[in-house]
Amino acid sequence: MLDVVDRAWIIDPKRRMLHDFQADASPLEYPEDDTITHYAVLPDFSGKVQELFEG
């Protein structure tokens, strides 16, 4: 049996962006000063994209 993924977030450290790929939708790009949320998948998650690059 194959599992199906309907969403993937790809982090691009070179461009400091997050790419949001969704089944049946055009990809979205979030630059580091944007806030990323997705209430249907992660209802309590909200954060700045730039926080993904801090470490």
Secondary structure as the mmCIF struct_conf table of DSSP 4:
data_model
#
loop_
_struct_conf.conf_type_id
_struct_conf.id
_struct_conf.beg_label_comp_id
_struct_conf.beg_label_asym_id
_struct_conf.beg_label_seq_id
_struct_conf.end_label_comp_id
_struct_conf.end_label_asym_id
_struct_conf.end_label_seq_id
BEND BEND1 ASP A 6 ASP A 6
STRN STRN1 ARG A 7 ASP A 12
TURN_TY1_P TURN_TY1_P1 PRO A 13 ARG A 16
STRN STRN2 MET A 17 GLN A 22
TURN_TY1_P TURN_TY1_P2 ALA A 23 ASP A 24
BEND BEND2 ALA A 25 ALA A 25
STRN STRN3 LEU A 28 PRO A 31
TURN_TY1_P TURN_TY1_P3 GLU A 32 ASP A 33
BEND BEND3 ASP A 34 ASP A 34
STRN STRN4 THR A 35 HIS A 38
TURN_TY1_P TURN_TY1_P4 TYR A 39 VAL A 41
STRN STRN5 LEU A 42 LYS A 48
HELX_RH_3T_P HELX_RH_3T_P1 VAL A 49 PHE A 53
#
